[in-house]
Amino acid sequence: VQKHCCARKMTGVTYMFAPTFCCYKPFSSPLSSFITSHLFSSSSIYHTFPSFSLSATGGTCTLTWDDVFRISESETAIEDDPSSYLQGYFHKVQLCNRGSDKQSEFVPFIVEGHDVGFIHNRFVEHLRGFNDVFVFPNGGGPFGYHVTLHPLLKTAEERTSAVGYVIKHLGEEHIPGIRNELYPVKSSFSAHAFFSLERAAAPYFGIKVYGVHMNGYVELNGQKHLWIGKRSPMKSTYPGMLDHLVAGGLPHGIGCLENVVKECEEEAGIPRSISIKAKSVGVVSYKDIEGYRYKRDVLFCYDLILPENFEPKNIDGEVESFKLIPVEQVAEVIRKTQFFKPNCTIVIIDFLFRHGYISPENDGYLDLLRSLRIGDFS
């Protein structure tokens, strides 16, 4: 674990600007025209490294901390181009909100008359062989054509078991990365759970998924620094990329703060006596369609001020290393690269708003602020 607290000016370095090396269509929303004009202009601030490739579930990422510091210590004054200063942030929001033009390819997943998810019409075909678990009403009623559970599956336990059997049968070929971890299937956060679903299957059924992300920071000489983790290269998703100090999905049967405390211990070795002081500071949300996967995620955000002498230590093997980096430098990495796991960038952008690093004087301030909560966070 190392602290990286001293920013150095880099002179004689030229960065070439390009729209992106990972282009997607902008999401549809009232912000689309603004975001399109900002994300895909010829002056987009974006950097790439030959050793780096972005992948959610495969490929390699040989990103090093030297790559991170090379970007973080470069300086871009907002006065140089105030109209495009925020466009790097808009780009990261867009990467979590792809594929809105593909939503018509998904059919509603209905349980007890409630809309709980969306399933791609081609993935539905994989479910047709399990007529004792799923039924497929052909139109009529408020939902039209949709997928629902067999009426004989009346209890949450029966549904969890039956759907779990289907997922096990489909296996890694159709649902990669099975973790044997259950997420509740709800119509809203405060509603009761209709049943529980394997975590890896959540985007294939398009259910709402809730998680917690914690910004762990230190104040040194009046300057805020964020602890940043680098994911293990053995992770099944986003291996080797940058991550929050602590983050995790919200499994069935555990509250948000208690999950923060649990993840703090497992991921960063933060004792309960410290982690219990984490403060709830709001939510961000997004909706992302990729292939058969429809992610509708709501992330509960927490801030935790850590002691100056505290150094995190990973316990569960999911983090390779940690660095303590000034917030201004973390912001530069987010604006200029795709080094972070995508949804972490939205939470950190929210942190930048709340701690005054993004101000109303920045062109696009309100549009960017609204874009952090595009998904349904009921």
C-alpha positions in Angstrom: 0.0 0.0 0.0 1.4 3.3 -1.0 0.3 6.9 -0.6 0.6 9.1 -3.6 0.0 12.6 -2.3 2.4 14.9 -4.2 1.3 16.2 -7.6 4.0 17.0 -10.1 3.7 19.1 -13.2 4.5 17.2 -16.4 6.0 19.4 -19.1 6.7 18.6 -22.6 4.0 16.0 -22.8 1.4 16.1 -25.6 -1.8 14.0 -25.4 -3.7 13.4 -28.6 -7.5 13.9 -28.3 -9.9 11.4 -29.9 -13.6 10.7 -29.4 -13.0 7.2 -27.8 -11.6 3.8 -28.4 -14.8 2.3 -27.3 -17.7 4.0 -29.0 -21.4 3.4 -28.3 -24.6 5.1 -29.3 -25.7 7.7 -26.8 -28.6 6.8 -24.6 -32.0 8.3 -25.3 -33.1 11.0 -22.8 -33.7 14.7 -22.6 -30.0 15.0 -22.3 -29.2 13.1 -25.5 -28.5 16.1 -27.8 -26.4 17.8 -25.2 -24.4 14.7 -24.5 -24.0 13.8 -28.1 -22.5 17.2 -28.9 -20.1 17.0 -26.0 -19.1 13.3 -26.2 -18.3 13.0 -29.9 -16.8 16.4 -30.7 -13.4 16.4 -32.3 -11.9 17.8 -29.1 -13.0 15.0 -26.7 -10.4 14.6 -24.0 -9.5 10.9 -24.1 -6.2 8.9 -23.6 -5.4 5.4 -24.4 -2.4 3.1 -23.6 -1.3 0.2 -25.8 -1.3 -2.1 -22.8 -4.8 -1.4 -21.8 -8.1 -3.0 -23.0 -11.5 -2.6 -21.5 -13.7 -5.7 -21.0 -16.4 -6.5 -18.5 -16.1 -10.3 -18.6 -13.1 -11.2 -20.6 -9.8 -10.1 -22.1 -6.9 -8.6 -20.2 -6.1 -5.4 -18.5 -2.4 -4.7 -18.0 -3.0 -1.3 -16.6 -0.3 -0.2 -14.1 -0.2 2.5 -11.4 2.4 4.3 -13.5 -0.2 4.6 -16.2 -2.6 6.1 -13.7 -0.1 8.6 -12.3 1.0 9.6 -15.8 -2.5 10.8 -16.5 -3.5 12.0 -13.0 -0.5 14.3 -12.8 -1.2 16.0 -16.1 -3.0 19.3 -15.8 -5.9 20.5 -17.8 -7.1 24.0 -16.8 -10.8 24.5 -17.2 -10.0 28.0 -18.5 -8.4 26.3 -21.6 -11.8 25.2 -22.9 -14.7 25.6 -20.4 -17.3 24.4 -22.9 -15.8 20.9 -23.1 -14.3 20.5 -19.6 -17.1 18.2 -18.4 -17.3 16.1 -21.5 -15.0 13.4 -20.2 -17.5 12.9 -17.3 -20.4 12.8 -19.7 -18.6 10.0 -21.6 -18.3 7.9 -18.5 -22.0 8.3 -17.7 -22.8 7.3 -21.2 -20.8 4.1 -20.9 -23.2 3.0 -18.2 -26.3 3.9 -20.1 -25.9 2.2 -23.5 -28.5 0.6 -25.8 -31.7 2.4 -25.1 -32.6 1.9 -28.8 -32.6 -1.8 -28.1 -35.2 -1.8 -25.4 -38.0 -2.9 -27.8 -36.1 -6.2 -28.1 -37.0 -7.0 -24.4 -40.3 -8.3 -23.1 -41.6 -7.6 -19.5 -41.0 -10.1 -16.8 -44.1 -10.1 -14.5 -44.6 -11.6 -11.1 -47.9 -11.3 -9.2 -49.0 -8.6 -11.5 -45.9 -6.5 -10.9 -43.3 -5.5 -13.5 -40.0 -6.8 -12.0 -37.7 -7.1 -15.1 -37.1 -7.4 -18.8 -36.0 -10.4 -20.8 -34.5 -10.3 -24.3 -36.9 -12.0 -26.8 -34.1 -14.4 -27.9 -33.2 -15.3 -24.4 -36.9 -16.1 -23.8 -36.4 -19.0 -26.2 -34.0 -20.6 -23.7 -36.8 -20.6 -21.1 -39.5 -22.2 -23.3 -38.3 -25.7 -22.4 -39.2 -25.1 -18.8 -43.0 -24.9 -18.9 -43.3 -26.0 -15.3 -41.4 -22.8 -14.3 -42.2 -20.2 -16.9 -45.4 -19.3 -18.9 -45.7 -17.0 -21.8 -49.1 -15.2 -22.1 -49.8 -14.1 -25.7 -51.0 -10.5 -25.3 -54.0 -9.1 -23.6 -54.1 -7.3 -20.3 -51.9 -4.3 -19.4 -48.6 -6.0 -20.1 -49.2 -7.5 -23.6 -46.8 -10.4 -24.4 -44.7 -11.1 -21.4 -43.0 -13.8 -19.3 -44.2 -14.8 -15.9 -43.8 -17.7 -13.4 -46.0 -20.8 -13.4 -49.0 -20.1 -11.1 -48.3 -23.3 -9.1 -45.1 -21.6 -7.8 -46.8 -19.7 -5.0 -44.1 -19.1 -2.4 -40.7 -17.3 -2.6 -38.9 -20.5 -1.7 -40.6 -22.5 -4.4 -39.9 -19.8 -7.0 -36.2 -19.4 -5.9 -35.7 -23.2 -6.2 -37.5 -23.6 -9.5 -35.7 -20.6 -11.2 -32.4 -21.7 -9.7 -32.9 -25.1 -11.3 -33.3 -23.4 -14.7 -30.2 -21.3 -14.3 -28.2 -24.3 -13.2 -29.4 -26.2 -16.3 -28.6 -23.3 -18.7 -25.2 -23.1 -17.1 -22.1 -21.1 -18.0 -22.9 -21.3 -21.8 -25.9 -19.0 -21.4 -25.3 -17.3 -18.0 -21.5 -16.9 -17.5 -20.0 -16.2 -14.1 -22.4 -18.0 -11.8 -21.5 -17.0 -8.2 -24.1 -18.9 -6.1 -25.1 -15.6 -4.6 -28.7 -14.6 -4.5 -30.3 -11.2 -5.2 -33.9 -10.3 -4.2 -36.4 -9.8 -7.0 -38.6 -6.8 -6.2 -40.8 -4.3 -7.8 -39.1 -1.6 -5.7 -36.5 -1.3 -3.0 -39.0 -1.2 -0.1 -41.3 -3.9 -1.6 -41.2 -7.5 -0.4 -39.1 -10.0 -2.4 -41.1 -12.3 -4.8 -38.2 -14.7 -4.9 -34.4 -14.6 -5.0 -32.3 -14.9 -8.2 -28.7 -15.9 -8.9 -26.6 -12.8 -9.1 -25.1 -13.6 -12.5 -28.6 -14.1 -14.0 -29.9 -10.7 -12.8 -29.1 -8.8 -16.1 -30.6 -11.6 -18.2 -33.9 -11.2 -16.4 -33.5 -7.4 -16.3 -34.3 -7.1 -12.6 -33.4 -4.1 -10.5 -30.2 -4.6 -8.6 -29.1 -2.6 -5.6 -25.6 -2.1 -4.4 -23.4 0.0 -2.1 -20.3 2.0 -3.0 -18.2 3.8 -0.5 -15.8 6.7 -1.0 -13.1 6.2 1.6 -11.1 9.4 1.9 -8.5 11.2 4.0 -7.8 14.9 4.5 -4.1 15.8 4.5 -3.0 19.4 4.9 -6.5 20.6 3.8 -6.6 18.4 0.7 -8.9 15.5 0.2 -7.4 12.2 -1.0 -9.3 9.1 -2.1 -8.2 5.5 -1.5 -8.4 3.7 -4.8 -8.2 0.0 -5.3 -6.9 -2.0 -8.3 -9.0 -5.1 -8.9 -7.3 -8.5 -8.9 -6.4 -9.8 -12.4 -8.3 -12.9 -11.4 -11.6 -11.2 -11.1 -14.2 -12.5 -13.5 -15.4 -9.0 -14.3 -13.3 -6.0 -15.1 -10.0 -7.7 -14.0 -7.1 -5.3 -13.2 -9.2 -2.1 -13.4 -9.5 0.7 -10.9 -12.2 0.4 -8.3 -13.6 2.0 -5.2 -12.1 1.3 -1.8 -15.2 -0.6 -0.9 -18.2 -1.6 -3.1 -20.6 -4.6 -3.4 -24.0 -5.8 -4.5 -26.8 -5.9 -1.9 -27.7 -9.5 -1.4 -31.0 -10.7 -0.1 -31.6 -10.2 3.7 -29.0 -7.6 4.6 -29.3 -3.8 5.0 -27.3 -1.2 3.3 -25.1 0.0 6.2 -24.6 -3.5 7.4 -23.4 -4.5 3.9 -21.0 -1.5 3.9 -19.6 -2.7 7.2 -19.3 -6.3 5.9 -17.6 -5.2 2.6 -15.3 -2.9 4.5 -13.9 -5.8 6.5 -13.7 -8.2 3.6 -12.3 -5.8 0.9 -10.2 -3.3 2.8 -9.7 -4.7 6.4 -11.5 -1.7 7.9 -12.7 -2.6 11.4 -16.3 -2.1 12.3 -15.4 0.6 14.8 -14.4 2.8 11.9 -16.8 1.5 9.1 -19.9 2.0 11.2 -19.3 5.8 10.8 -19.9 5.7 7.1 -22.4 8.3 6.1 -25.2 7.7 3.6 -25.0 10.5 1.0 -27.6 9.5 -1.7 -27.9 7.3 -4.8 -26.9 7.1 -8.4 -28.7 4.9 -11.0 -28.2 3.8 -14.6 -29.7 1.4 -17.2 -27.4 -0.4 -19.6 -28.3 -2.8 -22.4 -25.6 -5.1 -24.0 -26.7 -8.1 -26.0 -29.2 -10.1 -23.9 -28.2 -8.3 -20.7 -30.3 -5.4 -19.3 -28.7 -3.9 -16.2 -31.0 -1.6 -14.1 -28.8 -0.8 -11.1 -29.2 1.5 -8.1 -26.1 2.3 -6.1 -26.4 3.6 -2.5 -23.5 6.0 -2.0 -21.5 6.3 1.3 -18.7 8.5 2.4 -16.2 7.6 5.1 -13.5 9.8 6.5 -10.5 7.6 7.4 -7.7 8.2 9.8 -4.6 9.6 8.2 -2.5 6.7 9.4 -5.0 4.0 8.2 -3.8 1.8 5.4 -6.3 -0.7 3.8 -5.5 -4.3 3.4 -7.5 -6.6 1.2 -8.8 -9.7 2.9 -10.8 -11.6 0.3 -8.2 -11.5 -2.5 -10.4 -9.4 -4.9 -8.1 -6.3 -4.8 -4.5 -6.4 -6.0 -3.3 -3.1 -4.3 -4.5 0.3 -3.0 -3.2 3.8 -3.5 -4.1 7.1 -1.8 -4.5 9.7 -4.5 -5.5 13.4 -4.4 -9.1 13.9 -5.5 -8.1 16.3 -8.2 -5.9 13.6 -9.7 -8.6 11.0 -9.5 -10.9 13.4 -11.3 -8.3 13.7 -14.1 -8.1 9.9 -14.5 -11.9 9.7 -14.8 -12.2 12.5 -17.3 -9.4 11.3 -19.6 -9.4 7.5 -19.4 -11.5 4.3 -19.0 -9.2 3.0 -16.2 -12.0 2.7 -13.7 -14.7 0.0 -13.5 -17.6 1.9 -15.3 -20.1 2.3 -12.5 -17.5 3.5 -10.0 -17.0 6.6 -12.2 -20.6 7.7 -11.7 -20.3 7.4 -7.9 -17.0 9.4 -7.9 -18.5 12.0 -10.2 -21.3 12.4 -7.6 -18.6 12.8 -4.9 -17.0 15.5 -7.0 -20.3 17.4 -7.1 -20.9 17.1 -3.4 -17.4 18.1 -2.4 -17.2 21.1 -4.7 -14.9 19.9 -7.4 -17.5 20.5 -10.1 -19.3 23.8 -9.9 -22.2 25.6 -11.5 -19.7 27.7 -13.5 -18.8 24.5 -15.5 -20.8 24.3 -18.8 -23.3 21.4 -18.6 -23.3 21.3 -14.7 -27.1 20.6 -14.4 -27.2 18.2 -17.3 -24.3 16.2 -15.8 -25.9 16.2 -12.4 -29.2 14.9 -13.8 -27.5 12.2 -15.8 -26.2 10.5 -12.7 -29.7 9.3 -11.9 -31.1 8.3 -15.3 -32.2 4.8 -14.2 -35.3 4.1 -12.2 -34.3 4.2 -8.6 -37.6 3.2 -7.0 
